[in-house]
Amino acid sequence: MHEGVPVMEVSRLDAQRSGSIARVFRCVLSYVLIFALAWIIIGLIAPREIDPDPDSIREYLSFWESFLSYLRTGVVIFLLIGVPTIVIVVVAGLLHRRMEPPVFRAMVTFLTLMPTWFLLFSNTVQMLLLQMAAQVLFSTVVMPVPLILRPESNRRR
């Protein structure tokens, strides 16, 4: 007995708590990896960027300079899309209690597409389409559902 609770139950609760933290960490890490992969693909297939030097007359950057420019843009976009998406997923996962997984995934998919609205104004359609594909892939396939496991005593009810 530990503070009125059998030791076996305390260790089980600690294991469930650490398992839930591991699931949240795995969820965030998998989103970051999918986001990074999407921006690597964007950097590879998007049109080369125009040289920002005012002295150059419509010269394009080399492939690698353009690729690195897209990756730098991806870091900024992560702050605008990735961080809000992670917050949405974690908060929705914490609040998710009784919703069926397919319904929950559909709801989270809709919510995670909302931060991508400003990519409608990007100069290439690849940014919008690949970022939206990454959001949908994550929320429909990769995201662990439920994010926080319920205690075993509540599962039986």
N, C-alpha and C positions, 0 to 999 in steps of 0.2 A: 504494500500500500504506500502510495506517495500522495500526500495531501488529500486523502480520502478517495483517490482513484487507484484502482489496481495498476501495478507497474506495467503489466502486459498492454493495457489500454493506452497508457501514456506513451509507450514506445510506438504503438501503432499510429497514434495521432501525430507524433513527431515524424514518423515515416511518411504519412500522408501529406503533411505540411511540406516536407522537403521534396516529395514527389511533385506537388503542385508548383513549387518554386522552380523545379527543374523543367516542368512543362511550359511555364511562362518563359523561361530563359530559352528553351528550344524553339518556342514560337517566335520570339523576337529574332533569334539568330537565323532561323529559316527565312523570315521575311527579309532580313538584311541581305542574305545571300541571293534570294530571288530578285530583289531590287538591283543588286550589283550586276547580276547576270543580264538583266534587262538592259541596263545602261551600257554594258560591254557590247551587247548586240546592237544597240542603237549607234554606238560609236563606230561599229564595223560597217553597218549598212546605210546609215544616213548620208545624205550628200555632203561633200566636203565643204567646209566653211570658207567664206571669203576672207582674205587677209584684212585685218582691222587697221593696218598701216595706211594712213591717209595719202601717202605718196604712191602707193601701188594702185594701179588702175585695174580693178576687178580681177585681181589675181587670187587664185585659190590656195589655201594652205596645203601643205603636203599631207598625204594620208595620215601619217603618224601624228603630225601637229593637230590635224583635225580630230583624230581619235582622242588625243589627250584633252583637247578642248571640250569634247562631249563628256569625257569622264569628269572634268572639273565642273561642268554644268550639272552632271548627275549628283555630285556632292551637294550642290545648292538645292537641287530639286529634292534630295532626300530630306533636307530640313523643311521643305514646303509640303511634301507629300508623305514621305516615309515616317517622319515623327508623328504627324497627326494620325496616320494609319495605325501605327503601333499603339497609340493611346486609345483609339477607337476599339481595336481588337482586344486589348487587355481589359478595358472597362466593360465592354460587352461580354467578355468571357467571365469577368467577376460577377456581373449581374445575371448571367445566364443560369437559370435554375431548372425550369420545367419545359423549356421549348425543345421540340424534337430537333435532332441534328440537321436534317435537310432544311427545315424552316430557318433555323439559326444561321446556317451557312448562307442562305439566300438573303437574309436581312443584313448580315455582315458584308456580303458582297456589294449590296447597294450602298451601304454606309462607306465602304472603303473606296468606292468609285467617286464619291463626292469631292475629295481633295484634288482630283485630277482635272477639275473643270478649267483651270487656267491654261492647261496645255492645249486647249482648243485654239489658243492664240499663238502657239509656237510656229516657228518657221518651217517645220517639217512634220508631216503627218506620222512619221515613224515614231516620234517621241510619244505622241498621244496613244497610238495603237499599241505599241509595245508596253508602255506603262500600264495601260488599262488591262492588257493581257496578263501582266505580272500580278496586278491586284486580283484579278479573277482567279488566276491559277492558285495564288496563295489562299484566298478565302474559300475556294471550293474544293481544293485537293489537299493542300499541305497543312493548313491550320488545324491544330489539335482541338477536337470537340469531344467532350467538354474541356475547357481550358483548366478549370479547377475541379478536381475530383471531389465528389461528395463523400463524406465519411461512410464507411460500410454500414453503420447502424441506420443511416438515413436512406440508403439504397434499397433496403428491403421493404420499405414502406410504400 
